[in-house]
């Protein structure tokens, strides 16, 4: 019985001494939010690397993707033998603000020196048009898939 009374006193005390604050809710004015968003000053890290998926203007190879794949096909050295292996190379690199490529990495390689050859070819690449965010050129992470037959 004593335990039951103590339990009732605990609940009563909690109810009496708990804070009950009324909140006044107002409608959100979306026009003010948009105005604040446009006027807000962004402090960005100059060396931040953006993903190409979220940019306002994505980086591009001079002439587009077709020219990129033609460039890789023309410069990629293959063995003169009849192709015996085929696969896809997955690579990522950073397109700098000046359009040059850096941090070239082959994520998935089929072997036989194909990854090293792709890195060599990408280093020969002409300057790209860099990506833009908030009307500023930014560093962008870019990924490509290259089908290869060796």
N, C-alpha and C positions, 0 to 999 in steps of 0.2 A: 504494500500500500504506500509506503514511504517513497519508493521508487516512482510510483505513478504520480504522486504529488510533486515530486521534484521535476519530473518530465513536464508536467503541466506548467509549473512555475517558469521553467526555461523557455517554453514556447510563448508564454504570456509576456515575459520580459523581452524576448526578441521582437515580438509584435509591437510592444509599447515603445521601445527605444530604437527601432529601426528608422532610418531616414526615408522620408517620402517626399521627393522633390518633384514638383509638377514641371513638365517641360512644355513650353509653348512652341508649337510647330507652325512654321510658316512655309508657304509654297516656295520652292526653289526657282529663282529667276535665271533661266538658262542664258538669257542675253547677257547678264552680268558675268556669268562664268566664261562665256566666249570672249567677252571684252577683256577679262582678266588674263585669259590664256594668251591672247594675242599680245598684250602689253607686258606679260611676264618676261623677265630677263633670264635667259638660260645661261648658266655657267657650265660650259662643256670642257671636258678634258681634251686638249688638242690631240693627244695620242690615242684616244678611245677608238676601238675598232668596231664598226657597225656591221650587223648582218645585212646582206643585200636585200633580204625579204622585207625589212621594215623601213627602207629608205624612200624618200620622196622621189628622187631620181636615181635609178640604179646605174652602176657603172656599165660601160659597154666597150667592146673591142671596136676599133675603127672598121666600119663596114658591117658590123653586126655579127651574130653567131655563125652565120654561114661562112663568112670570111675567116673567123677564128678557127673553125674546123678545117677549112682549106689550108690555112697557114700551118696548122699542126700536121696535117696529112702531107704537105709538101716538104716539111723540114724533119719529120720523124724518119729516122733511118731504120729500115727493115732489112732483114736478111734476104739475100737473093734467092734462097731456097723456096720451094713450094710451102705455103703456110701449113703448119702442123698444129699450132696452138692458137686459140682465140679466147678472148675475154674482155673485160672492161677494167679500165684504170680509173680509180676515184682519186681526185686531187683537190686540195684547197690551197689558196694563196691569198695574200693581202694586196689589194690595189691601193697604192699610196695616193696622197693628194696630188702629186705631180703626174700620176698615171703609170708609174713604174710598178713592177711586181716584186714582192718580197715574201719571205717566210713560205716558200713553196714546199708543200708536203704531199706525198703520195700516201693516201689513207689505205688503199687496197691495191695490191700489185699482183700480177699473174706470174711474176718471176722472169728469169732469163734476161735481166737488165732492162726490162721495159719501163720500170719506174724511174730509173736514172736517166734514161733517154727522154722521157717526158719532162723531167725537171730541166734538162739541157735545152729542150725546145722552148719551154715556157720562159727561160731566161733570155732567149733570143727575141721574144715577143716585142713588138713596137709598143709605145705608150698607149694606154687605154684612156678613155674619157672617165674621170673619177666620178664616184657617186656624190650626191648632194643631199644635205639635210639642213633645213632652215636656211636655204640659199648659201650654204658654205660647203666647200669641198671637204669630204671626210674620208678617212681610211675605211676600207670595206673588205670584209671577208667574202670571198667568192669561191664557189665549188663547181667543178665540172666532172663529167663522166666521158671518158674517151674509149670507144671500142677499138680493140687492137687485134691484128692477126700476125703471128710470127711463125 
